[in-house]
Amino acid sequence: MQKYDIRRMRISVRVTPNARKELFLQRDVHAFTAAVRERPERSEANHRVQTLVARHFNVPLTSVRFLTGMRAKTKMFEVVQ
């Protein structure tokens, strides 16, 4: 894990639900790819991705806000420190 000096950062995450293996990869400075085992029902996959983002940036879950993409594969998050 890298250490980030952020106060407010917007990131884009391309999500694959129902994956066999869970992963979270950085493609660019503000672009990530995530594969989660949870289904895309009842926001289970969205919540898991939010947890992975918080873990990656080493911030509490409450510091990661979901901005757009609730039903899309590409989601926007804001990470506040």
C-alpha positions, 0 to 999 in steps of 0.5 A: 500500500502506498501512503497518500497525502490527500485532503479531498480526492475523487477517484473512479472505480471500474467494478466487476461483481460476482468475481471469483477472486477479489482484487483492487488495482490502481490503473492511474492516479485517480482510476482503479479496477475492482473485482468483488465477490458480492452480488450487485443486489441491495448495494452489496457490491457497492458497499464492498468496493467502498470498504476496499477504497477505504482500506487502500487509502488507509482512511475510515469508511466514513471518509469515503463518499459514494458520488455517482454510479450506483447502478453502473459499472464505473463508480465515482468516490470522494475520499476525504481525510 
